[in-house]
Amino acid sequence: MTLHKQRTDLILYVLKWFILFVMMTVVAFSLVQIMPFSGDMHPFADSPLWVQYLDWLSRFFTGQWGVSKLNQLPVFVELMKRLPYSLAVAMGGVFVSGFGAFWLGYKASLGQKNLWYKLSQGLSIALDTVPFFILATILMYVIAVRFTVLRLVVGSPIPAVLLGICLVAIYQIGMLSGSVYDSFKKIQNKTFIKAYTLRGFFLEDVLLKYGTRPTLVRLFSEMSRQFSWVIGGAAIVELVFGIPGINSFLVESLREHDYLVAQPYLMLVTLWLLVVNAVFFLMIQGLERSLRRES
């Protein structure tokens, strides 16, 4: 890949996410027009739509998101207070799933349908069969009702956050380990890998040395594509386990007909997706550059 191609890809990537962000601002702003708000919520109701849109956009970027009906606190303050819990569940689940999927797929690729391969396949099939919400509900019942483990830490969301991370990670591991397995298997079939093993080098060491970066490129690509699912999974975890994150705050607000909370929520999630995908994109670009330098 030439330097010109890299720059073109970067420009197209930035343009794609810029267009997506603008579209999401339009969607979030449109909620004002279609939701049944009272008249006092429309300070610029008589202005042209583009004036209302620009005013709303400026207020969003300055943190003027209105006041929550739930506790009469600024929405900005409430969302920022709850955001770390949502970040912990989603990003913790991503990190654990990436680490677990890499090693599970790597171990599964070292033999012909060994124990790790069966574990990877069984996990993938089982989690494809059982809906995420059902599994989360069952886990909540078993842990909180049958064994009362969560009651050991009264008033603390930390145990629920840790359980949420594990649950999100398990589902992602089932999805991602197959890609890691396929990548390592393809690398095993390369001529230079076979040459190293014939010379007496251990396959495990050769694969880790020469197969890690190509596999990470594929793994990071899959993780970036799956991240929207991670946010949805984190939302389910928050609702089932009672974690005070931004997703549970949105549901509580909608229950009280506080629809304006949906606007900053959509924008926050969009920015979250943008940042995470940008990080994955930069990591993939860095790995590909290092691979090209070696080839």
N, C-alpha and C positions, 0 to 999 in steps of 0.2 A: 504494500500500500504506500503510495507516494505521499509526500508532505502536502501536496495540493489536495489529494483525496481526503486526508485527515482534516484539513481546514474546511473542506466542503461538508464533510460529515458533521463537524462541530457546528457550522453555521446552520445546517438543516436541523440539527438537534435543538439548538437554541430557538430557532424560528418555530419549530413544532410546539415546544413548551410555552413559548410566548403566546401563540395563537390559542392554545388550550387555556392558558390563564385568563386571557381576555374573554374567551367564551364563558368561562366559569364566573367571571365578574358580571357578565350580562345575565347569566342564569340566576345568580344570587340577587342581583338588583331586581330582576323580574318578579321575585317573590313578593316584593313590596306591592307590585301592581295586581297580583292575583290573589293574595291572601286577604281575608276579611279584617283588616286593621281598622281601628277607630280613626276618626278624623284628625285627632291630635298627634297621630304618628306620621302625618304627612306635612312637614313644615314647608315643603316646596311643591305641594300638590298642584298648584296652578301654573307652575313653570313648565316649559317644554321638557320632554323626557330626557333629552341629552343633558340639560342643565341639572335635572334631578340625579342623573347617573353620575356626572362628574362630581357633584356635591357629595353624593354617597361614597364615591370612591375616595375622595379626599378625607372624609371622616373615617373611613376604614383604616387608611394608612396612618392616621393620627390617633388611633385607638378610641375613637368616639363611637362606640358600638351600642349605645343605649343602656338602659337600666333593666335588670332582670326582675320579672314579676315574682320569682320564687323567693328571693331574699332582699330585694330592693338594693342590690349591689350592682355596680357597673358590670356589664357583660364582659368587658375586657379583663377586669380583675378576676372574675369568676372563671373564665376560660383559661387564663394564664395559671391560676391556682390548680386547676384540674389537669392541665396539659401534661405535666410530668408523669402522671399515672398512666395516661394513654400511651405516651412515648415509651415508658418502661415496658408495658405489655407488648406493644408492637415491635419495637426495636430490639428488646430482649429476646422475643420470639424469633426474630430474623437472625440475630447473631447465633443463638443456640442452634437453630435449624441449619444454618449454613455450615457450622462446625460439625454438627452431627451427621448431616447428609454427606459431607465430604468424606468423613472417615468410614461411614457405613458403606457408601458406594465404592470406596477404595478397597476396603476389606472384602467386599462381595466380589470384586473383579479379580481377586488373586487366585480363585479356585473355580472349579466347575460345579456351580450350584452348591456352594458350601453353606455353612450355617448362616453366615452373614448375608448371603444372597437370598436365602429363604426368609430371613428376618426382614430384609428390605422389601421383598415381594409381598410377604404376608402383611406387613404394615401398610403398604400402598393399597392393597386390595381391601383390607379391613376398613381403612379410613375413607376409601371411596364409597364403601357400602353404607357406613353409618354417618348420617348428617352431623355436621359440626355442632349444631345447637343441641341435638339429642345427646351427644357425647358429653358436652359441657354440663347439661342438666343432670345426667346420670352421675358424673363425677362430683357435682355439687351435693347431690343427695347422699352419695356414699361417704364423702368426707365430712360434710357438715352435719348431716342428720344421723347417720349410722355410727360414725366414729367420733363425731363432735370435735374434730381436730381444729377447725377454724375458731372454735370458741376458746381455745387456749390463749389466744391473743385478742382480748376484748378491745374493741375500738380501733384496731390497727388494720389497715388494708394490705399490709405487707404480705401476709400469707396468701391472700387472694391474688395479689399481683404475681407472686412467684408461681402459683398454680396456673394462672393465666398464661404466663410465659411458657411454661411447660406444655400446656395444651396447644397453643399456637405453634410451638416448635415441633411437636409431634406430628401435626398435620402437614407442616411444611417439609419435614424430613421425609415423610412418605412420598411427597410429590417430587422432591428434588434428588433423592438418592439414586433414582433410576437414571437420571441424566448424568450424574457423576459416574455411575457404573458403565454406561454406554461409552462415555468419553475415555475412561481408562482402558476399556476393552479394545477400542479402536487404536489407542496408542500402543497397546501390547502387540498388535499385528504389524507395526512398522518394522522395517528391516533392521534399523540400527538398534532397536530394543532387543530383537531376537539375537543380534550379533553380540550384544553385551552379555546376555544370559548364557550363550554358548561359550563365552570366554570365562564363565564361572562367577559372574556377578549375580547377586541375589535380585530376583525380579522385584521384590518389595522396594529395595533401595533404588533401583533404576527407574521404576515408575514414579517414585516420589521426586526424584531429581529432575526427570525430563517430562513428566506428565502432570505435575502440579499446576504449572501456569496455564497450559491449554485447558485443563479441566476447570480451573478457577474462572477462566473467561466464560466458559459455558455455564458454570454455576451462577456467576454474578448476573449473566444475561437472563437466566431463568428466574432468579430472585427478584430482579427488577420488574419482570413481567408479572410476577405473582404478588407484588407488594400491595396492589389494590385489594386482593383477597385478604392480606394480612390485616389491613385496616378494618375490613368487614369482620374478620375473626375477632379482632380486639374489641370491636363494638359488642359482639355477642358475649364475650367473656366479661366485659364490664357489667352488662345487664344481668347475667346469671350469677356472678359472684359478688355483685354489689360494690364494684370498684368505682370510686368517685372521679371518673374521667370525663372527658369532654363528650363522649358518646352518651353516657348515662345522663349528663346534664342536658343534652339536646332532647332526649326522650322526656325527661321530667318537665322541661320547658314547654314542649309541644302539648303535653298533657294539660298544662295550664293555659293553653292557647297563646303562648308567648312565641309567636312565629318569627319574630325578628332575630331570635338566636340562631335560626337556621342560616342566616346570611353570613355572619362571621365564621360559623362552623364550616360551611362549604369552602370559604376562602382559606381557612386554616388547613383543612385537609388537602386542598389543592396545592398550597405552598409546601406542605409536608411531602406530598408525592413528588413535587418538582425537585425539592432538595435531595430526597433519597435517590431518585433516579439520576440526578446529576452526579452524586457521589459514585454510584455504580458505574455510570458512563465514564467518569474520569479514571476509576480503577481499571476498567476494562481497557481503556486506551493506554494506560501505563503498562499493563501486562502485555498487550499486543506490541507495543514499542520494544519492550525488552526481548520478546520472542523474535522480532525482526532483526534486532541487533545480533542475535546469536546465529540466525540462519544465513 
